[in-house]
Amino acid sequence: MPPPPEPPVQKPKDVEEFERQLSLAQQGLAQAQAVVAARFMKGEGCPQNYGAAFRWAEESADQGNADGQVVLGALYRCGEGVEADHSKAFALYSQAAAQGSKIGQFCLGVAYENGYGVAEDLVQAKKWFQKADEQGVPNAKEAIERVSELLSEIEKKAESKESWWKQKKQRSKAQ
């Protein structure tokens, strides 16, 4: 008696989902293109491939998709699949944030906090982290606290410097 036939090999769910999204991306759907780009970037359901991630993210971003803009911005910021360009990353994060993307808002906060593609501006960083926090981005609260502490330190130093100058002026007048 021959052995029973083996059951068909099941693809892992992440591979099936990747293939489904890839099919939609190939049809020109911007959101699917962004998903495929992110999966290529992380190697989820497919081998990691930054070049493919860049190509799909660019197609998505060119259609104005905020998720595609965020992925493309991340690739430019890290220099994966493309030469690093913080200014382009900042512009893409700005476009995504303007559309209400919570990840775009968080990434914009990071850019302002660290001076990636823009002059460092902790007040702007805090503003964007707060917007991301309002939308439930998990790391936003910690980022707000970190930036708030830095701003507090800067304020204390400024007050100390101002006090020193006032004392110096008073001494000069007394002499």
C-alpha positions in Angstrom: 0.0 0.0 0.0 1.5 3.4 -1.0 2.0 6.0 1.7 -0.7 8.7 1.9 0.1 11.9 0.0 1.8 14.6 1.9 -0.3 17.7 2.6 0.5 20.7 0.5 3.2 22.8 1.9 1.7 25.9 3.6 3.5 29.2 3.1 4.1 31.2 6.2 1.4 33.9 6.7 4.0 36.7 6.3 5.0 35.3 2.9 1.4 35.0 1.8 0.7 38.5 2.9 3.9 39.8 1.1 2.8 38.1 -2.1 -0.7 39.6 -1.8 0.7 43.1 -1.2 3.2 42.7 -4.1 0.4 41.8 -6.5 -1.5 44.9 -5.5 1.7 47.0 -5.7 2.4 45.8 -9.2 -1.1 47.1 -10.1 0.0 50.6 -9.0 -1.7 50.8 -5.6 0.3 53.3 -3.6 -0.5 51.9 -0.1 0.5 48.4 -1.2 3.7 49.8 -2.7 4.5 51.4 0.7 3.8 48.1 2.5 6.0 46.1 0.0 8.7 48.7 0.5 8.6 48.4 4.3 8.6 44.6 4.1 11.7 44.6 1.7 13.4 47.1 4.1 12.8 44.8 7.1 12.9 41.5 5.4 9.4 40.5 6.4 8.0 37.7 4.2 10.8 38.2 1.7 14.6 38.6 1.7 15.8 42.0 2.9 16.5 44.1 -0.2 17.1 47.9 0.3 17.2 48.5 -3.5 13.8 47.0 -3.9 12.6 48.8 -0.8 13.8 52.1 -2.4 12.1 51.4 -5.7 8.7 50.6 -4.2 8.9 53.4 -1.6 9.7 55.9 -4.4 6.8 54.8 -6.5 4.5 55.1 -3.5 5.8 58.5 -2.4 5.6 59.8 -5.9 1.8 59.2 -5.7 1.7 61.2 -2.5 1.3 58.3 -0.1 2.4 59.3 3.4 3.5 55.8 4.4 5.6 55.6 1.2 7.1 59.0 2.1 8.1 57.8 5.6 9.7 54.6 4.3 11.6 56.6 1.6 12.6 59.1 4.2 14.0 56.4 6.4 16.0 54.9 3.5 17.5 58.4 2.7 18.2 59.1 6.4 20.1 55.8 6.9 21.6 55.6 3.4 20.1 52.1 2.7 19.5 51.4 -1.0 20.4 55.0 -1.7 23.1 57.5 -0.7 22.2 59.1 2.6 20.6 62.5 2.3 19.1 64.0 5.5 17.6 67.0 3.6 15.6 64.7 1.4 14.6 62.6 4.4 13.4 65.7 6.2 11.4 66.9 3.2 9.7 63.5 2.9 8.9 63.3 6.7 7.5 66.9 6.4 5.2 65.8 3.6 4.0 62.8 5.5 3.5 64.7 8.7 1.5 67.4 6.9 -0.9 64.6 5.8 -1.3 63.6 9.5 1.0 60.5 9.4 1.9 59.8 13.1 5.1 58.1 12.1 6.0 61.0 9.8 5.3 63.4 12.8 7.6 61.3 15.1 10.3 61.1 12.4 10.1 64.9 12.0 10.6 65.2 15.8 13.7 63.1 15.5 15.0 65.2 12.7 14.5 68.4 14.6 16.0 66.9 17.8 19.2 65.7 16.0 19.5 68.3 13.2 18.9 65.7 10.5 18.4 67.8 7.3 17.4 70.8 9.3 18.9 73.0 12.0 18.5 71.5 15.5 15.3 72.9 17.1 14.2 71.3 20.3 11.0 73.4 20.5 10.0 72.1 17.1 11.1 68.5 18.1 8.8 68.7 21.1 5.9 70.0 19.1 6.1 67.1 16.6 6.7 64.5 19.3 3.5 65.8 21.0 1.5 65.5 17.8 2.8 61.9 17.4 1.9 61.2 21.1 -1.6 62.4 20.5 -1.9 59.7 17.9 -0.5 57.0 20.2 3.0 56.5 18.9 4.6 54.4 21.7 8.0 56.1 22.0 6.7 59.6 21.7 6.2 60.1 25.5 9.8 59.3 26.2 10.9 61.6 23.4 8.9 64.4 24.9 10.4 63.9 28.3 13.9 63.7 26.9 13.5 66.9 24.9 11.8 68.7 27.8 14.7 67.9 30.0 17.1 69.3 27.4 15.1 72.5 27.1 15.0 72.9 30.9 18.8 72.6 31.1 19.2 75.1 28.3 16.8 77.5 30.1 18.7 77.1 33.4 22.0 77.9 31.7 20.5 80.9 30.0 19.1 82.2 33.3 22.5 81.7 34.9 24.3 83.5 32.2 21.8 86.4 32.3 22.3 86.6 36.1 26.1 86.7 35.7 25.8 89.6 33.2 23.5 91.6 35.5 25.9 91.2 38.3 28.8 92.2 36.1 27.0 95.4 35.0 26.1 96.3 38.6 29.8 95.9 39.6 30.8 98.1 36.7 28.4 100.8 37.7 29.5 100.6 41.3 33.1 101.3 40.4 
